[in-house]
Amino acid sequence: MCGIAGMIDLNGRRAAPPHVVPRMAQAILHRGPDEVGFLEELGLHLVNRRLSIVGLADGRQPISNEDQSVWTVFNGEFFEYPEKRAELEAKGHRFHTHTDTELIPHLWEEYKLGCLDHLKGQFAFCVWDKRTNEILIARDRSGICPLFYTTVRHDGDDWLLFASEMKALLASGLVPRVPDLRGINGVFSFMGMPGPVTVFEGIHCLVPGRYLHFKLGQTTPDEATKQKTYWEISYPDQGQEDYGADENRVIEEFERVLYTSVQRRLRADVPVVSYLSGGVDSSLVVAMASKALGRPIPTYTISVKGEGLDESHEALATAKYLGCDPVVVPCAPDEIRTGYPELIAAAEFPVIDTSCQGLLNLAKAVHRNGYKVALTGEGADEWLAGYSWHKINRIASYLPGSTMLRRLALMLTGQPRFPKAQVRETQRMLGGHNGWMDMYGLISINKLRFFGGRMRDEMLGHSAYGDLELSRNLHRWHPFHRELYLGARVHLPGHLLASKGDRIAMHSSVETRYVFLDEDVIAFMAKLHPRWKLRGLLRDKFIERKVAERWLPKEVAWRKKFMFRAPMDTFAISKNPGTEAKPSEAWISQVLSPESLKKTGYFDEAAVTVARHSLLTMKGLARTGVELGLTAVTATQLWHHLYISGDLADLPSRIV
């Protein structure tokens, strides 16, 4: 993958200031250290920072069609490039490079906006048609590749700025650094940033499966930034799902589709490796990749040091079974504390899941060993119900008064509770109670614990679910599919592909490829009846595990989901009185000091201090909730220091 950015005069008549886009390009150097290329024309200035993976010798961007009337900058991979190129050449198009980027201008020539229906893979791009002055900015269906944008008024004109990362927009010097309370509220609602709202006021995230389309000189800022949908996550109407009476046929078809996805993602002009945990998803990917390559694929495994947290033993057993050469990357609790500033700087928003530090270390190891591309098994849990809350919700659905039981559990464990009316409104938007509400409830109740001042006044009554712009077809689907939809719309792009995916891997110039997010794989999984995803009460990812039985030992195929996480309490609680924190860890107490909490104004200082000192004596669900909350408070304070103020701790900020 690469990094892209641009500055566009919506009137189409002026060149961008000469210093702005180069500064944006420098801010995302890590995304493309191999090459940089610019296109400067009246009305726009585009840049690409290239991580060369396909077409090594002649893939420099921006790239045009034959007569240079259509130009593009592109971040990502089109895995069907050879087939699509052949189709276009048969229609008379002439290619002059060996890179998949060149598909874009030719597909635009052939299909205009319909080109999006012909592009499969992971991508974010901007295409400019010089003849009609049309601009198309688009993002892939799952949200693997990020794309952010904003509009500014500069020197009497309206400009649209876009980039692969928000730090590039900030580096322009034209975008003010103002927190968006809705974005922070979203982090405390979903443990991530699913978009379109971000944590920076005025900066928007292009939602997966959407695009911007406008003509220079014929558009207003509001028209130019109106997100349009070319694809969205969808399921059959309830009762129209594929029940799959012929079990062998369904399993064989899924195996074929999944194996084809692996083959596509091995296409590269550089070597490919794979991440490997102890679970079935990455193990199946490694097994299939090794067969497709005709040799064992190198594997990389994270080892989180801590009782009950390390699954490297299981991963190494799988690597040995498949004959792979494994690399194990350790991640100790002190690395989580000392490395969190780098993690937040890479992600650009408050990261609550401390295990993301392990993924950051993993990508560093891949880069250090000279690789650029890694396969991963992420995405299966969202589409095939791999998380425990899906099972919990199914079991609870058989119990009378399950809603009352949930509220009783909160009361007995001393948890704060949202008003019933607010809960019912969320359920209405989601078409009923949703298993993700149980998971997200653990973090959301910390708004009641910790929000203070303006945050409390403005955000406690604001629905983060309302910011999601959920599908209008949601209520037509099976209730279980509504549940999976929320994970695919929120958790996947907002957390896994952000704080565990693109931003973390590309921080070390590593491209991650997602076998379970292939368009054909998604379509196949979506059409199936829920019984193929969760069989009975406990057998999650049923169809995947049946396929895995053909490739792996049965104990690996049916190994229960291991929640990859790292200890939170070692980093969020206060030190024992009289002990000195390491200089590299002093930032924790600094950003959580009453003075720093008062400066940001997000949180109640007294509530945070009390929770920090009481955490060690807490147990069970109450402790888990407070751990999540304190981690979120710490991450938000750290983000504010790095990107907004620079005055909360003795740490370098990202303010330039």
C-alpha positions as a printed NumPy array, in Angstrom:
array([[  0.   ,   0.   ,   0.   ],
       [  0.943,   3.638,  -0.108],
       [ -0.063,   7.026,   1.18 ],
       [ -2.005,   9.598,  -0.82 ],
       [ -2.934,  13.223,  -0.253],
       [ -4.168,  16.21 ,  -2.176],
       [ -5.424,  19.782,  -2.156],
       [ -8.222,  20.691,  -4.556],
       [ -9.586,  24.156,  -5.38 ],
       [-13.32 ,  23.579,  -5.661],
       [-13.503,  26.463,  -8.123],
       [-10.878,  24.734, -10.268],
       [ -8.968,  27.89 , -11.078],
       [ -5.977,  28.195,  -8.752],
       [ -2.825,  26.258,  -8.035],
       [ -2.352,  25.082,  -4.471],
       [  0.163,  26.982,  -2.343],
       [  3.549,  25.394,  -3.149],
       [  4.439,  24.424,   0.423],
       [  1.213,  22.738,   1.557],
       [  1.084,  19.36 ,  -0.215],
       [  4.83 ,  18.64 ,   0.237],
       [  4.294,  19.094,   3.994],
       [  1.358,  16.689,   3.832],
       [  3.527,  14.174,   1.96 ],
       [  6.283,  14.401,   4.553],
       [  3.807,  13.643,   7.346],
       [  3.048,  10.227,   5.799],
       [  6.591,   9.292,   4.756],
       [  6.235,   6.015,   6.677],
       [  3.412,   4.936,   4.341],
       [  5.622,   5.135,   1.258],
       [  9.366,   5.414,   1.798],
       [ 10.253,   4.031,  -1.656],
       [  9.132,   6.895,  -3.928],
       [  7.236,  10.177,  -3.972],
       [  5.384,  11.689,  -6.918],
       [  3.403,  14.915,  -7.438],
       [  0.885,  16.22 ,  -9.949],
       [  0.497,  20.005,  -9.974],
       [ -2.236,  21.551, -12.126],
       [ -4.549,  24.521, -11.877],
       [ -7.229,  23.437,  -9.482],
       [ -5.429,  20.586,  -7.784],
       [ -2.182,  19.247,  -6.366],
       [ -1.925,  15.474,  -5.776],
       [  0.808,  13.394,  -4.142],
       [  1.583,   9.724,  -3.65 ],
       [  4.082,   8.206,  -1.26 ],
       [  4.815,   4.751,  -2.602],
       [  5.468,   1.449,  -0.895],
       [  6.423,  -0.544,  -3.99 ],
       [  4.88 ,  -4.025,  -4.066],
       [  3.504,  -4.475,  -7.599],
       [  5.253,  -3.065, -10.666],
       [  8.45 ,  -2.268,  -8.791],
       [ 10.263,  -0.577, -11.676],
       [  7.507,   1.5  , -13.277],
       [  4.765,   2.039, -10.71 ],
       [  5.538,   5.596,  -9.706],
       [  2.43 ,   7.747,  -9.199],
       [  0.471,   9.814, -10.131],
       [ -0.407,   7.652, -13.148],
       [ -2.508,   8.57 , -16.178],
       [ -4.2  ,   7.016, -19.184],
       [ -2.634,   7.101, -22.694],
       [ -3.261,  10.777, -23.466],
       [ -2.81 ,  12.047, -19.886],
       [ -6.4  ,  13.238, -19.707],
       [ -7.214,  11.12 , -16.621],
       [ -4.903,  11.016, -13.593],
       [ -4.96 ,   9.096, -10.338],
       [ -3.225,   8.594,  -7.005],
       [ -3.936,   5.279,  -5.32 ],
       [ -3.344,   3.506,  -2.024],
       [ -3.907,  -0.246,  -1.911],
       [ -3.999,  -3.346,  -4.074],
       [ -6.3  ,  -4.62 ,  -6.823],
       [ -5.948,  -8.379,  -6.568],
       [ -7.638,  -9.1  ,  -9.912],
       [ -5.267,  -6.789, -11.772],
       [ -4.079,  -9.315, -14.422],
       [ -7.625, -10.321, -15.354],
       [ -8.953,  -6.744, -15.402],
       [ -6.009,  -5.539, -17.461],
       [ -6.661,  -8.249, -20.05 ],
       [-10.347,  -7.253, -20.224],
       [ -9.475,  -3.596, -20.786],
       [ -6.808,  -4.362, -23.367],
       [ -9.398,  -6.408, -25.271],
       [-11.503,  -3.232, -25.366],
       [ -8.619,  -1.25 , -26.899],
       [ -6.995,   0.302, -23.829],
       [ -3.198,   0.535, -23.868],
       [ -1.173,   0.071, -20.698],
       [  2.341,   1.453, -20.31 ],
       [  3.244,   0.154, -16.812],
       [  3.125,  -3.106, -14.85 ],
       [  1.315,  -1.682, -11.83 ],
       [ -2.288,  -2.214, -10.79 ],
       [ -2.701,   1.539, -10.252],
       [ -3.095,   1.96 , -14.003],
       [ -6.436,   0.143, -13.885],
       [ -8.096,   3.223, -12.394],
       [ -7.791,   5.751, -15.251],
       [ -8.738,   3.121, -17.845],
       [-11.73 ,   1.873, -15.846],
       [-12.835,   5.489, -15.401],
       [-12.612,   6.014, -19.166],
       [-14.662,   2.898, -19.769],
       [-17.292,   3.081, -17.027],
       [-17.077,   6.495, -15.292],
       [-18.692,   6.086, -11.814],
       [-19.428,   2.452, -12.684],
       [-15.703,   1.78 , -12.367],
       [-16.26 ,   1.154,  -8.656],
       [-18.231,  -1.978,  -9.488],
       [-15.184,  -3.344, -11.331],
       [-12.592,  -2.722,  -8.626],
       [-11.977,  -5.454,  -6.065],
       [ -9.372,  -5.339,  -3.345],
       [ -8.319,  -2.86 ,  -0.701],
       [ -8.109,   0.72 ,  -1.879],
       [ -8.481,   4.443,  -1.459],
       [ -7.908,   6.667,  -4.468],
       [ -8.544,   9.984,  -6.15 ],
       [ -9.084,  10.217,  -9.905],
       [ -9.215,  13.479, -11.877],
       [-10.679,  13.73 , -15.355],
       [ -8.945,  16.696, -16.957],
       [-11.507,  16.868, -19.786],
       [-14.598,  17.244, -17.608],
       [-12.92 ,  18.497, -14.395],
       [-14.556,  15.633, -12.477],
       [-13.113,  14.356,  -9.223],
       [-13.82 ,  10.914,  -7.757],
       [-12.515,   9.981,  -4.299],
       [-13.4  ,   6.474,  -3.102],
       [-12.699,   3.893,  -0.402],
       [-12.911,   0.084,  -0.446],
       [-15.9  ,  -1.914,   0.729],
       [-14.58 ,  -3.098,   4.102],
       [-12.567,  -0.025,   5.058],
       [ -9.106,  -1.586,   4.902],
       [ -7.513,   1.535,   3.426],
       [ -8.25 ,   4.794,   5.27 ],
       [ -9.264,   8.095,   3.694],
       [ -9.895,  11.388,   5.504],
       [-10.925,  14.779,   4.175],
       [-11.874,  18.303,   5.168],
       [-12.695,  21.627,   3.555],
       [-11.048,  24.947,   4.383],
       [-11.42 ,  28.533,   3.291],
       [ -8.017,  29.814,   2.191],
       [ -7.091,  33.009,   0.422],
       [-10.65 ,  33.628,  -0.71 ],
       [-11.371,  30.155,  -2.106],
       [-12.845,  26.89 ,  -0.829],
       [-10.416,  23.953,  -0.868],
       [-10.881,  20.255,  -0.231],
       [ -7.952,  18.466,   1.374],
       [ -7.765,  14.664,   1.589],
       [ -5.187,  12.191,   2.867],
       [ -4.613,   8.617,   3.989],
       [ -3.993,   9.833,   7.524],
       [ -5.294,  12.763,   9.526],
       [ -1.775,  13.843,  10.483],
       [ -1.232,  14.822,   6.85 ],
       [ -4.25 ,  17.138,   6.948],
       [ -2.962,  18.708,  10.15 ],
       [  0.506,  19.085,   8.632],
       [ -0.966,  21.27 ,   5.892],
       [ -1.046,  24.149,   8.359],
       [ -4.544,  25.027,   7.146],
       [ -6.597,  22.713,   9.386],
       [ -7.146,  23.829,  13.004],
       [ -6.501,  21.308,  15.78 ],
       [ -9.871,  21.279,  17.524],
       [-11.229,  18.192,  19.322],
       [-14.618,  16.899,  18.183],
       [-16.465,  15.803,  21.305],
       [-18.664,  13.511,  19.191],
       [-15.57 ,  11.601,  18.115],
       [-14.365,  11.168,  21.694],
       [-17.883,  10.116,  22.662],
       [-17.688,   7.555,  19.854],
       [-14.449,   6.148,  21.271],
       [-16.209,   5.725,  24.636],
       [-19.134,   4.091,  22.834],
       [-17.4  ,   1.729,  20.39 ],
       [-13.74 ,   1.467,  21.474],
       [-12.863,   2.867,  18.071],
       [-13.574,   5.461,  15.391],
       [-15.868,   3.969,  12.719],
       [-16.645,   7.287,  10.988],
       [-17.842,   9.462,   9.458],
       [-17.191,  11.473,  12.645],
       [-13.564,  11.682,  13.804],
       [-11.902,  13.084,  16.928],
       [-10.91 ,  16.251,  15.027],
       [-13.562,  18.852,  14.339],
       [-14.038,  19.379,  10.612],
       [-12.137,  16.227,   9.598],
       [-14.336,  13.438,   8.253],
       [-13.682,   9.777,   7.595],
       [-14.905,   8.394,   4.279],
       [-17.064,   5.445,   5.335],
       [-16.285,   2.052,   3.727],
       [-18.102,   1.558,   0.433],
       [-18.601,   5.284,  -0.138],
       [-17.234,   7.947,  -2.458],
       [-17.155,  11.693,  -3.156],
       [-17.917,  12.889,  -6.687],
       [-18.046,  16.469,  -7.956],
       [-17.012,  18.825, -10.751],
       [-14.582,  21.661, -10.152],
       [-16.184,  25.035, -10.64 ],
       [-19.664,  23.577, -10.229],
       [-19.812,  22.595,  -6.577],
       [-20.074,  23.958,  -3.053],
       [-18.158,  22.535,  -0.061],
       [-21.334,  20.819,   1.156],
       [-21.966,  19.226,  -2.248],
       [-18.345,  18.15 ,  -2.668],
       [-18.268,  16.415,   0.717],
       [-21.615,  14.631,   0.491],
       [-20.773,  10.949,   0.892],
       [-22.477,   8.668,  -1.622],
       [-22.779,   4.889,  -1.374],
       [-21.715,   2.426,  -4.078],
       [-21.746,  -0.602,  -1.741],
       [-22.855,  -1.363,   1.789],
       [-22.934,  -4.398,   4.015],
       [-26.159,  -6.267,   3.295],
       [-27.982,  -9.486,   4.141],
       [-30.959, -11.292,   2.582],
       [-34.381, -10.406,   3.908],
       [-35.319, -12.581,   6.867],
       [-36.482, -15.936,   5.565],
       [-34.604, -15.594,   2.262],
       [-31.194, -16.796,   3.525],
       [-29.471, -19.814,   1.983],
       [-30.269, -22.577,   4.464],
       [-27.7  , -24.895,   2.877],
       [-29.39 , -28.278,   3.199],
       [-26.476, -29.971,   1.388],
       [-23.749, -29.51 ,   3.993],
       [-20.89 , -30.884,   1.896],
       [-21.768, -28.582,  -1.   ],
       [-21.763, -25.485,   1.232],
       [-18.469, -26.416,   2.886],
       [-16.763, -27.184,  -0.422],
       [-17.969, -23.935,  -1.978],
       [-16.741, -21.877,   0.98 ],
       [-13.403, -23.676,   0.869],
       [-13.055, -22.837,  -2.829],
       [-13.928, -19.167,  -2.35 ],
       [-11.595, -18.817,   0.637],
       [ -8.684, -20.56 ,  -1.081],
       [ -9.111, -18.315,  -4.124],
       [ -8.939, -15.292,  -1.821],
       [ -5.639, -16.561,  -0.392],
       [ -4.217, -17.093,  -3.878],
       [ -5.152, -13.544,  -4.892],
       [ -3.484, -12.069,  -1.826],
       [ -0.221, -13.831,  -2.533],
       [  0.13 , -11.833,  -5.766],
       [  3.061,  -9.467,  -5.313],
       [  6.478,  -8.704,  -6.731],
       [  7.941,  -9.014,  -3.225],
       [  7.848, -11.919,  -0.713],
       [  4.729, -12.345,   1.45 ],
       [  4.606, -13.525,   5.089],
       [  1.669, -14.211,   7.42 ],
       [  0.661, -13.342,  10.951],
       [ -0.121, -16.431,  13.044],
       [ -1.91 , -16.581,  16.388],
       [ -3.155, -19.712,  18.089],
       [ -6.645, -19.393,  16.622],
       [ -8.34 , -21.043,  13.674],
       [ -8.514, -17.925,  11.43 ],
       [ -4.823, -17.226,  10.957],
       [ -3.97 , -20.951,  11.151],
       [ -6.261, -21.681,   8.197],
       [ -4.818, -18.738,   6.247],
       [ -1.27 , -20.021,   6.838],
       [ -2.227, -23.552,   5.807],
       [ -3.858, -22.397,   2.578],
       [ -1.075, -19.926,   1.779],
       [  1.557, -22.623,   2.224],
       [ -0.256, -24.89 ,  -0.219],
       [ -0.742, -22.083,  -2.743],
       [  2.947, -21.162,  -2.561],
       [  4.106, -24.758,  -2.702],
       [  6.189, -24.154,   0.421],
       [  5.601, -23.111,   4.048],
       [  5.026, -19.378,   4.372],
       [  7.103, -17.528,   7.024],
       [  4.989, -16.678,  10.085],
       [  5.058, -13.96 ,  12.738],
       [  3.507, -14.427,  16.173],
       [  3.097, -12.007,  19.061],
       [  3.789, -13.25 ,  22.587],
       [  2.1  , -11.129,  25.274],
       [  3.811, -11.769,  28.588],
       [  1.26 , -12.384,  31.304],
       [ -0.652, -15.266,  32.858],
       [ -3.447, -16.448,  30.573],
       [ -2.517, -13.957,  27.843],
       [  0.133, -15.767,  25.811],
       [ -0.971, -18.088,  22.994],
       [  2.41 , -18.345,  21.299],
       [  2.657, -22.007,  22.369],
       [ -0.442, -22.86 ,  20.312],
       [  0.793, -20.784,  17.382],
       [  4.19 , -22.505,  17.409],
       [  2.516, -25.904,  17.456],
       [  0.557, -24.937,  14.328],
       [  3.695, -23.566,  12.663],
       [  5.498, -26.825,  13.371],
       [  2.604, -28.876,  11.99 ],
       [  2.662, -26.851,   8.752],
       [  6.455, -26.749,   8.524],
       [  6.655, -22.933,   8.781],
       [  9.619, -20.945,  10.012],
       [  8.128, -18.91 ,  12.886],
       [  9.269, -15.602,  14.339],
       [  7.987, -14.866,  17.844],
       [  7.84 , -11.221,  18.898],
       [  7.574, -10.58 ,  22.659],
       [  5.431,  -7.836,  24.194],
       [  5.891,  -7.272,  27.921],
       [  3.72 ,  -5.084,  30.205],
       [  6.415,  -2.42 ,  30.488],
       [  6.467,  -2.142,  26.676],
       [  2.758,  -1.351,  26.77 ],
       [  3.384,   1.526,  29.154],
       [  6.441,   2.893,  27.387],
       [  5.17 ,   2.279,  23.855],
       [  1.659,   3.713,  24.176],
       [  2.617,   7.233,  23.041],
       [  3.931,   5.792,  19.776],
       [  0.773,   3.685,  19.405],
       [ -1.549,   6.684,  19.828],
       [  0.61 ,   8.754,  17.482],
       [  0.303,   6.055,  14.824],
       [ -3.451,   5.514,  15.276],
       [ -4.317,   9.248,  15.559],
       [ -7.153,   8.65 ,  18.015],
       [ -7.455,   7.264,  21.571],
       [ -6.804,   3.496,  21.486],
       [ -8.392,   1.572,  24.343],
       [ -7.299,  -1.939,  23.387],
       [ -3.803,  -2.304,  24.842],
       [ -3.107,  -5.4  ,  22.726],
       [ -2.666,  -3.069,  19.745],
       [  0.824,  -2.436,  21.083],
       [  1.602,  -6.063,  20.283],
       [  0.501,  -5.578,  16.666],
       [  2.712,  -2.489,  16.461],
       [  5.685,  -4.592,  17.584],
       [  4.736,  -7.342,  15.146],
       [  4.768,  -4.994,  12.155],
       [  8.129,  -3.61 ,  13.275],
       [  9.564,  -7.124,  13.272],
       [  8.206,  -7.824,   9.774],
       [  9.788,  -4.605,   8.487],
       [ 13.039,  -5.255,  10.345],
       [ 13.35 ,  -8.604,   8.594],
       [ 12.977,  -7.004,   5.17 ],
       [  9.333,  -7.842,   4.371],
       [  6.57 ,  -5.502,   3.198],
       [  3.44 ,  -7.685,   2.994],
       [  1.707,  -9.84 ,   5.619],
       [ -1.486, -11.914,   5.427],
       [ -3.829, -11.816,   8.41 ],
       [ -6.934, -13.677,   9.572],
       [ -8.796, -10.595,  10.817],
       [-12.402, -10.221,   9.71 ],
       [-13.698, -13.747,  10.249],
       [-15.034, -13.006,  13.724],
       [-17.208, -10.155,  12.459],
       [-18.789, -12.149,   9.642],
       [-18.99 , -15.538,  11.365],
       [-19.887, -14.634,  14.985],
       [-16.544, -15.396,  16.583],
       [-17.004, -13.242,  19.674],
       [-18.345, -14.493,  22.995],
       [-21.076, -11.839,  23.216],
       [-22.86 , -13.413,  20.26 ],
       [-23.2  , -16.614,  22.275],
       [-24.166, -14.731,  25.422],
       [-26.884, -12.854,  23.587],
       [-28.239, -16.05 ,  22.034],
       [-28.356, -17.782,  25.421],
       [-29.962, -14.709,  27.007],
       [-32.628, -14.637,  24.305],
       [-33.966, -17.935,  25.657],
       [-34.283, -16.537,  29.184],
       [-37.44 , -14.718,  30.271],
       [-36.843, -11.087,  31.232],
       [-33.305, -10.956,  29.813],
       [-33.35 ,  -7.15 ,  29.718],
       [-34.221,  -6.982,  33.409],
       [-31.497,  -9.526,  34.162],
       [-28.931,  -7.322,  32.437],
       [-29.968,  -4.289,  34.462],
       [-29.967,  -6.361,  37.655],
       [-26.408,  -7.525,  36.923],
       [-25.3  ,  -3.9  ,  36.552],
       [-26.994,  -2.962,  39.813],
       [-25.506,  -5.862,  41.786],
       [-21.977,  -5.103,  40.534],
       [-22.279,  -1.402,  41.289],
       [-22.232,  -0.27 ,  37.659],
       [-23.874,   2.99 ,  36.604],
       [-26.875,   2.642,  34.286],
       [-28.214,   4.668,  31.383],
       [-31.856,   5.749,  31.48 ],
       [-34.224,   3.084,  30.169],
       [-35.517,   5.437,  27.482],
       [-32.007,   5.901,  26.081],
       [-31.427,   2.145,  25.98 ],
       [-34.775,   1.576,  24.262],
       [-33.983,   4.216,  21.625],
       [-30.694,   2.48 ,  20.812],
       [-32.503,  -0.851,  20.55 ],
       [-35.031,   0.755,  18.224],
       [-32.271,   1.966,  15.882],
       [-30.686,  -1.503,  15.909],
       [-33.947,  -3.412,  15.44 ],
       [-33.903,  -4.888,  18.944],
       [-31.301,  -5.812,  21.532],
       [-27.929,  -6.512,  19.93 ],
       [-25.077,  -8.586,  21.327],
       [-22.674,  -5.745,  20.631],
       [-24.636,  -3.618,  23.103],
       [-23.444,  -5.943,  25.871],
       [-19.825,  -5.509,  24.802],
       [-20.02 ,  -1.796,  24.087],
       [-21.975,  -1.315,  27.3  ],
       [-18.838,  -2.132,  29.311],
       [-17.045,   0.876,  27.865],
       [-20.104,   3.131,  27.48 ],
       [-20.978,   3.147,  31.184],
       [-17.668,   4.912,  31.756],
       [-19.212,   8.033,  30.271],
       [-21.401,   8.079,  33.395],
       [-18.374,   7.437,  35.588],
       [-15.847,   9.834,  34.141],
       [-17.3  ,  12.449,  31.766],
       [-17.206,  15.925,  33.251],
       [-17.891,  19.516,  32.318],
       [-18.845,  20.141,  28.711],
       [-18.387,  16.481,  27.781],
       [-20.998,  15.45 ,  30.317],
       [-23.387,  18.261,  29.448],
       [-23.277,  17.734,  25.671],
       [-22.517,  14.056,  25.159],
       [-24.441,  12.03 ,  27.737],
       [-27.639,  12.731,  25.843],
       [-26.042,  12.329,  22.41 ],
       [-26.37 ,   8.987,  20.626],
       [-23.162,   7.801,  19.002],
       [-25.298,   5.207,  17.192],
       [-27.073,   8.08 ,  15.471],
       [-23.732,   9.238,  14.048],
       [-23.203,   5.903,  12.273],
       [-25.761,   6.466,   9.494],
       [-26.916,   2.849,   9.737],
       [-28.381,   0.924,   6.811],
       [-32.033,   1.622,   6.083],
       [-32.483,  -2.106,   5.32 ],
       [-31.416,  -3.179,   8.802],
       [-34.908,  -4.018,  10.069],
       [-35.569,  -6.386,   7.157],
       [-32.838,  -8.825,   8.19 ],
       [-32.725, -11.749,  10.577],
       [-32.018, -10.417,  14.121],
       [-28.752, -12.365,  14.176],
       [-27.641, -10.685,  10.953],
       [-28.449,  -7.286,  12.433],
       [-25.983,  -8.217,  15.15 ],
       [-23.266,  -9.21 ,  12.69 ],
       [-23.924,  -6.052,  10.686],
       [-23.071,  -3.831,  13.638],
       [-19.727,  -5.566,  14.094],
       [-18.936,  -5.215,  10.397],
       [-20.008,  -1.556,  10.315],
       [-18.406,  -0.472,  13.601],
       [-15.841,  -2.861,  15.067],
       [-14.188,  -3.845,  11.8  ],
       [-13.375,  -0.42 ,  10.287],
       [-13.408,   1.491,  13.584],
       [-11.096,  -0.746,  15.565],
       [ -9.606,  -3.826,  13.894],
       [ -8.689,  -2.109,  10.614],
       [ -7.647,   1.128,  12.321],
       [ -5.999,   0.676,  15.717],
       [ -5.017,  -2.924,  14.863],
       [ -4.754,  -2.679,  11.093],
       [ -3.629,  -0.137,   8.524],
       [ -2.332,   2.661,  10.751],
       [ -0.382,   0.255,  12.968],
       [  1.138,  -1.792,  10.133],
       [  1.85 ,   1.136,   7.815],
       [  3.588,   2.934,  10.676],
       [  6.339,   0.407,   9.899],
       [  5.766,   0.426,   6.121],
       [  4.012,  -2.961,   6.141],
       [  0.921,  -3.8  ,   4.092],
       [ -1.552,  -6.212,   5.7  ],
       [ -3.875,  -8.276,   3.488],
       [ -7.188,  -9.666,   4.716],
       [ -8.262, -13.029,   3.318],
       [-11.699, -12.961,   4.997],
       [-12.458,  -9.508,   3.571],
       [-12.384, -10.58 ,  -0.052],
       [-15.556,  -9.402,  -1.792],
       [-16.526, -12.924,  -2.853],
       [-15.898, -14.305,   0.636],
       [-18.053, -11.582,   2.2  ],
       [-20.877, -12.167,  -0.278],
       [-20.807, -15.924,   0.336],
       [-20.865, -15.57 ,   4.121],
       [-23.592, -12.928,   4.051],
       [-26.082, -15.016,   2.058],
       [-25.897, -18.014,   4.41 ],
       [-28.442, -18.731,   7.118],
       [-27.229, -17.859,  10.653],
       [-26.9  , -21.567,  11.483],
       [-23.711, -21.629,   9.412],
       [-22.208, -18.916,  11.578],
       [-23.341, -19.96 ,  15.055],
       [-24.589, -23.566,  15.261],
       [-26.601, -24.154,  18.396],
       [-25.47 , -22.072,  21.37 ],
       [-21.7  , -22.444,  21.323],
       [-20.287, -23.565,  17.961],
       [-19.221, -20.273,  16.432],
       [-17.685, -19.856,  12.942],
       [-19.218, -23.227,  12.126],
       [-18.6  , -23.257,   8.383],
       [-15.027, -22.026,   8.731],
       [-14.234, -24.684,  11.314],
       [-15.676, -27.403,   9.071],
       [-13.333, -26.218,   6.298],
       [-10.436, -26.023,   8.763],
       [-10.936, -29.701,   9.668],
       [ -9.696, -30.478,   6.143],
       [ -6.486, -28.463,   6.594],
       [ -5.556, -28.585,  10.281],
       [ -5.686, -30.895,  13.304],
       [ -9.2  , -31.022,  14.727],
       [ -8.125, -29.427,  18.008],
       [ -6.901, -26.377,  16.07 ],
       [-10.003, -26.241,  13.881],
       [-12.257, -26.167,  16.941],
       [-10.037, -24.225,  19.321],
       [-12.164, -21.678,  21.161],
       [-11.753, -17.983,  20.478],
       [ -8.854, -16.472,  22.409],
       [ -9.354, -12.754,  22.976],
       [ -5.987, -11.307,  22.026],
       [ -5.404,  -8.732,  24.732],
       [ -2.773,  -7.298,  27.016],
       [ -3.011,  -6.418,  30.714],
       [ -4.622,  -3.013,  31.251],
       [ -4.246,  -2.519,  34.984],
       [ -0.443,  -2.452,  34.796],
       [ -0.666,   0.737,  32.81 ],
       [ -3.796,   2.57 ,  33.922],
       [ -3.555,   2.513,  37.727],
       [ -1.388,   4.724,  39.906],
       [  1.96 ,   3.622,  41.258],
       [  2.304,   2.599,  44.891],
       [  2.972,   5.576,  47.18 ],
       [  6.65 ,   6.333,  47.586],
       [  7.809,   4.548,  44.438],
       [  9.274,   6.372,  41.499],
       [  7.992,   5.692,  38.008],
       [ 10.51 ,   5.105,  35.257],
       [ 11.123,   8.281,  33.254],
       [  9.607,   6.586,  30.203],
       [  6.43 ,   5.859,  32.192],
       [  6.072,   9.176,  34.014],
       [  3.681,  10.39 ,  31.32 ],
       [  0.914,   8.219,  32.784],
       [  0.663,  10.134,  36.039],
       [  1.274,  13.393,  34.209],
       [ -1.649,  13.085,  31.799],
       [ -3.884,  11.8  ,  34.606],
       [ -2.953,  14.505,  37.103],
       [ -5.793,  16.77 ,  38.299],
       [ -4.058,  19.663,  36.545],
       [ -3.971,  17.884,  33.181],
       [ -7.537,  16.62 ,  33.546],
       [ -8.666,  20.171,  34.281],
       [ -6.828,  21.496,  31.206],
       [ -8.611,  19.177,  28.79 ],
       [-11.955,  19.448,  30.533],
       [-13.172,  16.049,  29.304],
       [-13.263,  14.18 ,  32.605],
       [-14.18 ,  14.589,  36.258],
       [-10.833,  14.857,  38.081],
       [-12.096,  13.48 ,  41.388],
       [-13.797,  10.478,  39.755],
       [-10.633,   9.541,  37.869],
       [ -8.444,   9.829,  40.982],
       [-10.802,   7.734,  43.093],
       [-11.058,   5.037,  40.412],
       [ -7.28 ,   4.821,  39.989],
       [ -6.756,   4.188,  43.698],
       [ -9.652,   1.734,  44.068],
       [ -8.927,  -0.417,  41.029],
       [ -6.568,  -2.82 ,  42.788],
       [ -9.267,  -3.898,  45.242],
       [-11.97 ,  -4.395,  42.61 ],
       [-12.877,  -7.744,  41.076],
       [-14.974,  -9.29 ,  38.339],
       [-17.183,  -7.331,  35.967],
       [-16.863,  -4.114,  37.967],
       [-13.081,  -4.203,  37.664],
       [-13.214,  -4.96 ,  33.928],
       [-15.466,  -1.982,  33.318],
       [-13.296,   0.408,  35.325],
       [-10.122,  -0.919,  33.657],
       [-11.595,  -0.164,  30.261],
       [-12.706,   3.262,  31.413],
       [ -9.373,   4.276,  32.905],
       [ -7.556,   3.049,  29.821],
       [ -9.898,   5.158,  27.689],
       [ -9.334,   8.213,  29.897],
       [ -5.564,   7.705,  29.758],
       [ -5.567,   7.215,  25.993],
       [ -7.735,  10.297,  25.439],
       [ -5.528,  12.483,  27.613],
       [ -2.456,  11.186,  25.818],
       [ -4.057,  11.817,  22.406],
       [ -4.9  ,  15.377,  23.467],
       [ -1.299,  15.963,  24.491],
       [  0.148,  14.53 ,  21.288],
       [ -2.215,  16.183,  18.803],
       [ -3.969,  19.13 ,  20.459],
       [ -2.017,  20.905,  23.203],
       [  1.428,  19.385,  23.836],
       [  1.386,  20.571,  27.46 ],
       [  0.139,  17.632,  29.528],
       [  3.319,  15.561,  29.873],
       [  7.055,  15.505,  29.328],
       [  6.637,  13.856,  25.946],
       [  7.288,  15.189,  22.44 ],
       [  4.01 ,  16.141,  20.771],
       [  2.943,  15.717,  17.142],
       [  2.216,  19.408,  16.777],
       [  4.318,  21.055,  14.053]])
